[in-house]
Amino acid sequence: MTSPNALLHRRDVVNELLRDRGDLLVIAGLGAPNWDVSAAGDHPNNFPLWGAMGAAAMMGLGLAMAQPKRKVLVITGDGEMLMSLGALATVAVEKPPNLTIAVLDNERFGETGMQKTHTASGVDLAAMALGAGIRTSCTVRTMEQVTEIRDLAHRGKGPVFALVKINPEALVFTLPPADGVILTTRFRQSVLGDEALYN
Amino acid sequence: MADLAAKPKPTSPPSWPDDVYRVLKEADVKQVAMVPDAGHSRLIRAFDADPETRLVTLTTEEEGVAMLAGAWLGGQRGVLLLQSSGVGNCINMLSLPAICHMPLLMLVTMRGDWGEFNPWQIPMGQGTQAALEAMGVIVTRADTPDDVAPAVWGAANLAFNTWRPAAVLIGQRVLGAKNFKELARK
């Protein structure tokens, strides 16, 4: 069992969040969350971002509203989430029941030399999400809690915000396709069927 | 001068927002993302009263670019309503529709062009079209009320049929220039 004082490993967290994923739709924020989601297994129902920092939560909202019968999980980092704090307010107002946002918080800008983010100085994203009005918002420090978030994401009683405190480890990159057209087209074909290929 | 500052052919109320609403409904727009502008208020009211459309107020305009990318992944079409100053907030986020060949329809009400009173509106207003075009957005201008709905129809077709970002800039000649000195005297 995980000691509450030991920081979680990001790939363990993501593997658990995506366990038995079924028809879960996943948006991954740029940088390490993209590589983590891809390391768990490339999948047409993943949309891993390679840029557009700050997009992940709002893409999740637009997707969740367009596909109300599907569950949407956004997995992103603390730096990416800090760039779009207003999105927490917008998500809270729209209250999409089928949206879960999991922030992997290593308190670092991992891709650029592990500089500290604001969360390293005490900025509490879970409190900000709660303050925005996302009622189910929590800080996750154990794998048991990760399993609870995984189950909540599949249940669709959101919106859910989870701040997962993780070890600031730099891991080998696992890269999904980089071409945005490939990622977009295969996602739409998987979700919408072959008619998505035609105008 | 007061007469010249008025809208070119004052009709009350202006009918172009109703025409734009019909064009957007025919284009099957289901998600409307916006940061409000007075020039869009009639269109916003129409969508607010429309149970088939999800109207989402943003805290900043680039949220809407990302939201509508997500909508497209899920099979829904949308429109982003914003003021020209908000175009500046969107610049890096416009990478998303550009590199993914996703449609994005933006209706931009202009400040900082014809008849502008507030000098602070000039830099972004004058930079709006160049900023959009620098990011690969196809831009159409509408400078008379009769131009607006056809411009939106054309941009919607470009966006949704060729899977590109497209914007319509609705000029201040359509919207009427604000005169803060007059407002301050009232």
Interface residues (C-beta under 8 A of the other chain):
Chain A: L25 I27 F47 G51 A52 M53 G54 A55 A56 A57 M58 M59 G60 L61 G62 L63 A64 M65 A66 Q67 R70 S84 G86 A87 A89 T90 V93 E94 G180 V181 L183 T184 F187 R188 V191 L192 A196 N199
Chain B: K30 Q31 R54 V56 T57 L58 T59 T60 E62 E63 G64 V65 A66 M67 L68 A69 G70 A71 W72 L73 G74 G75 Q76 G78 N92 M93 S95 L96 I99 C100 H101 M102 F160 N161
